[in-house]
Each structure stands twice: as structure tokens, then as C-alpha cells.
Amino acid sequence: MKTLLVGCGGISQTWLKAIAQIPEIELLGLVDLDEALAKQRAQQFELELVTGSSLFDMLHKLKPDLVFDCTIPQAHYDVSLAALKAGCHVFGEKPMADSLTEAQQMVKAAKEAGKVYAVMQNRRYDPNIRSLKAFLASGVLGDITTVHADFFVGARFGGFRDHMKHILVKDMAIHTFDAARFLIEKDPEAVYCHEWNPKGSWYDQDASAIAIFEMTDGVLFNYRGSWCAEGLRTTWESEWRIIGTKGSVSWNGAEGFKAELIEDNSGFLSTYKPLTVHSHKATDFGAGHLGALQSFTHAMLEGKEPETICTDNIKSLAMVLGAVESSEKGARVPIKLSF
Ligand SMILES: NC(=O)c1ccc[n+]([C@@H]2O[C@H](COP(=O)([O-])OP(=O)(O)OC[C@H]3O[C@@H](n4cnc5c(N)ncnc54)[C@H](O)[C@@H]3O)[C@@H](O)[C@H]2O)c1
């Protein structure tokens, strides 16, 4: 697939490292508003290709089949629409867009162009989350009723994150919300969210949040998170407790799982037997961005729908934007998924 990558900032390095391992992707060019940065990336990765500062010009000059969008969230709408209009498929960084209206227009544009637009959700390709998903899918815990995820990482990024509204929910929690959808295969129906900025926070606003999602089939997903919590750090994948009608499983976000199944529930307190969460190699792909890119490439070459196709992944964005709206209104907000 002849490919153009646009946006040569921080995350583009992770993409370029992964692309180097996928022979089916032929990178033709790099675009950034700051062309010097595009040239710098080409040099850093020893790539002999065309660089430019105008996506429009590069699309017409190179005629790629595929565009990788690694620009800032506010540019995703314009970049993907331009690429789709030029007859390219698009695989872009999260989040899809800044608003649901824009995201819906992107979905529509992909449909009208007859092209694929998919979203990077690298955390789905962590081998441990794949193991947990397989364990849940086995049905051993009965019906899943409740999902708790805790994310506590005191991270000092500097830059735009220090000042951005809804920073934790918009920039980080989208990964955890998407992971919840991925794990239990339920969609969001409503949310109540409270954001605040704890004393001592080095962010201007909204560094902490609690969000309670009502998911389909009566499942509740409860998220607690902070980017300014000092001590007892969780992993970036969050710490999870998932409760089913027959038992529970916890995941520390790394390789630590604990699971218990009811043995006898005839008394005041039930007794349980431990269960093992087996390491499950669900795909032949690597982890993180590499796995996501391999999975996307594989699906495209097989003519199949990529796992994080926009028509599905817009639901994760809807969770984020629903949480933001709820927090601003101080009220429970229904999440409508009529895309
Ligand atoms: N999946 C992940 O784990 C992960 C991690 C970090 C960042 N991200 C996402 O990746 C995206 C980029 O983040 P970053 O940290 O690399 O940002 P960045 O600011 O370091 O880089 C973005 C680059 O895009 C360029 N750009 C902006 N608009 C453009 C346009 N219209 N045309 C061409 N170039 C344009 C900028 O000049 C800049 O060099 C964001 O959507 C972010 O949320 C994802």
C-alpha cells in the first residue's frame, strides 16, 4: 500500500518504527506544517522519500492509496476529509475528532468515498488485555454485570496538556473507555461524570475524573482516574475488577490476574475456587502501535473491515464527549449512537 504519513510530531516516531517492520506498507512521503520536522524524521529513520508541508500538494503529487494521520486532534477532521476526497483510505490517531458532529461527518465521508477510515487504538493490542478478553469471552464468570477501572498516574508532560480543558477524559480516558468496550463488547447508553482539579495539581484544570457509564444489557462501567495522583501508581492500562454472575476477575494492567469462581454459595458468605487467566495469543501481531498497524494492514489486504473501523470506534469518542457534557452540565447524559 502506497502511503503518506501526515503529522511528524512525537507519536509519528512510534508509527515510523512500526511501519519499518511491515513490508506491505510502502511509505512515499512525510508531511508536516513544519517541513523541517518532516525532513528531520526522514533523516532520523533513514528514509529516502518526499517531504512537504501541504497535504493537498502531496496527495496530488504522490497519489497514495493510504494516509496515516498523526496530526493533532483539531486537524483530524480536515486531514481525513482531504485524504478521503483524494481517494485514499485513512488510518488516523485517536481521538477521531473534537466533536461528534465532525466525527459523524468523517464517517459519512468515508462511506460516500467507499474508503476505509479506521482509528488507532494501540492499547487493544496489549497481549494481556487479549488474555483477559479471551477469559471473559469463555463465559466462565457467567454474565458480566460490573466493570471497574482505576487509572492513577501522576504524569508531568508539560505543554498543551497542562492547560487543556477536560484533559484527562479527552486525552487519556479514551483509551480506558475503548478498552472497556473492547473487553465486554457492550455499548454505552448514558453517563454521569464529575471532573475536578485536586489541590496540588500541576494541571490548570480537570486532572481527575470519575465517570459512571450505563452500558447495554444493564452492565455498569465505573471509571476513576487522575493524572496528578502521587503514589501507588497504576499502569497506563489501568487496574480492573470485572464482576460476573458466577465470580470476579481482577487485572493489574500488566501480567497480574486474579480470578475466583463460586464454589458454594449456600451459606452467609460464598466460598470460591481460584481460576487461572491463561496467556492467550489472540493474534499473530505485535503489541501496541505495531500490532494495530499490522492488524489494519492485514484486514485491508484481505478485504476485511479493520477492528477499529470508524463506524464502531466513534462509540468510544461518544463516551468521551458524553462524559464531558455530563461534567459540564452536572447531570446524567444519555449517549445516542445513531450514526
Ligand atoms: N495512541 C497513543 O498512545 C497516542 C500517544 C500520543 C499521542 N497520540 C495522538 O497522536 C496525535 C499527535 O500527537 P503528538 O503527541 O504527536 O502531537 P505533536 O504536537 O507532537 O505532533 C503533531 C504534529 O502534527 C503537525 N500538524 C498539525 N496539523 C497539521 C496539518 N494540518 N497538516 C500537517 N501537519 C500538521 C504539527 O505541526 C505537529 O508536528 C494526537 O491525536 C494524539 O492524541 C496518541
PDBQT file of the ligand as one rigid body, heavy atoms in Angstrom, charges set to zero:
ROOT
HETATM    1  N1  LIG A 401      -2.213   6.302  20.666  1.00  0.00    +0.000 N 
HETATM    2  C1  LIG A 401      -1.409   6.818  21.587  1.00  0.00    +0.000 C 
HETATM    3  O1  LIG A 401      -0.978   6.167  22.528  1.00  0.00    +0.000 OA
HETATM    4  C2  LIG A 401      -1.012   8.258  21.430  1.00  0.00    +0.000 A 
HETATM    5  C3  LIG A 401       0.044   8.787  22.163  1.00  0.00    +0.000 A 
HETATM    6  C4  LIG A 401       0.393  10.123  21.946  1.00  0.00    +0.000 A 
HETATM    7  C5  LIG A 401      -0.329  10.902  21.049  1.00  0.00    +0.000 A 
HETATM    8  N2  LIG A 401      -1.383  10.362  20.387  1.00  0.00    +0.000 N 
HETATM    9  C6  LIG A 401      -2.173  11.149  19.430  1.00  0.00    +0.000 C 
HETATM   10  O2  LIG A 401      -1.380  11.426  18.288  1.00  0.00    +0.000 OA
HETATM   11  C7  LIG A 401      -1.743  12.685  17.750  1.00  0.00    +0.000 C 
HETATM   12  C8  LIG A 401      -0.477  13.550  17.643  1.00  0.00    +0.000 C 
HETATM   13  O3  LIG A 401       0.104  13.683  18.902  1.00  0.00    +0.000 OA
HETATM   14  P1  LIG A 401       1.641  14.158  19.082  1.00  0.00    +0.000 P 
HETATM   15  O4  LIG A 401       1.925  13.961  20.513  1.00  0.00    +0.000 OA
HETATM   16  O5  LIG A 401       2.485  13.523  18.059  1.00  0.00    +0.000 OA
HETATM   17  O6  LIG A 401       1.474  15.721  18.767  1.00  0.00    +0.000 OA
HETATM   18  P2  LIG A 401       2.625  16.712  18.281  1.00  0.00    +0.000 P 
HETATM   19  O7  LIG A 401       2.092  18.076  18.589  1.00  0.00    +0.000 OA
HETATM   20  O8  LIG A 401       3.951  16.285  18.821  1.00  0.00    +0.000 OA
HETATM   21  O9  LIG A 401       2.691  16.495  16.685  1.00  0.00    +0.000 OA
HETATM   22  C9  LIG A 401       1.646  16.806  15.818  1.00  0.00    +0.000 C 
HETATM   23  C10 LIG A 401       2.254  17.282  14.504  1.00  0.00    +0.000 C 
HETATM   24  O10 LIG A 401       1.198  17.469  13.561  1.00  0.00    +0.000 OA
HETATM   25  C11 LIG A 401       1.526  18.593  12.761  1.00  0.00    +0.000 C 
HETATM   26  N3  LIG A 401       0.299  19.105  12.167  1.00  0.00    +0.000 N 
HETATM   27  C12 LIG A 401      -0.767  19.672  12.767  1.00  0.00    +0.000 A 
HETATM   28  N4  LIG A 401      -1.721  19.967  11.874  1.00  0.00    +0.000 NA
HETATM   29  C13 LIG A 401      -1.261  19.582  10.660  1.00  0.00    +0.000 A 
HETATM   30  C14 LIG A 401      -1.777  19.611   9.337  1.00  0.00    +0.000 A 
HETATM   31  N5  LIG A 401      -2.993  20.111   9.102  1.00  0.00    +0.000 N 
HETATM   32  N6  LIG A 401      -1.029  19.142   8.337  1.00  0.00    +0.000 NA
HETATM   33  C15 LIG A 401       0.209  18.627   8.571  1.00  0.00    +0.000 A 
HETATM   34  N7  LIG A 401       0.761  18.559   9.824  1.00  0.00    +0.000 NA
HETATM   35  C16 LIG A 401       0.037  19.017  10.834  1.00  0.00    +0.000 A 
HETATM   36  C17 LIG A 401       2.174  19.570  13.733  1.00  0.00    +0.000 C 
HETATM   37  O11 LIG A 401       2.978  20.517  13.039  1.00  0.00    +0.000 OA
HETATM   38  C18 LIG A 401       2.984  18.632  14.611  1.00  0.00    +0.000 C 
HETATM   39  O12 LIG A 401       4.323  18.479  14.161  1.00  0.00    +0.000 OA
HETATM   40  C19 LIG A 401      -2.831  13.250  18.667  1.00  0.00    +0.000 C 
HETATM   41  O13 LIG A 401      -4.096  12.968  18.127  1.00  0.00    +0.000 OA
HETATM   42  C20 LIG A 401      -2.629  12.487  19.969  1.00  0.00    +0.000 C 
HETATM   43  O14 LIG A 401      -3.816  12.355  20.729  1.00  0.00    +0.000 OA
HETATM   44  C21 LIG A 401      -1.715   9.059  20.547  1.00  0.00    +0.000 A 
ENDROOT
TORSDOF 0
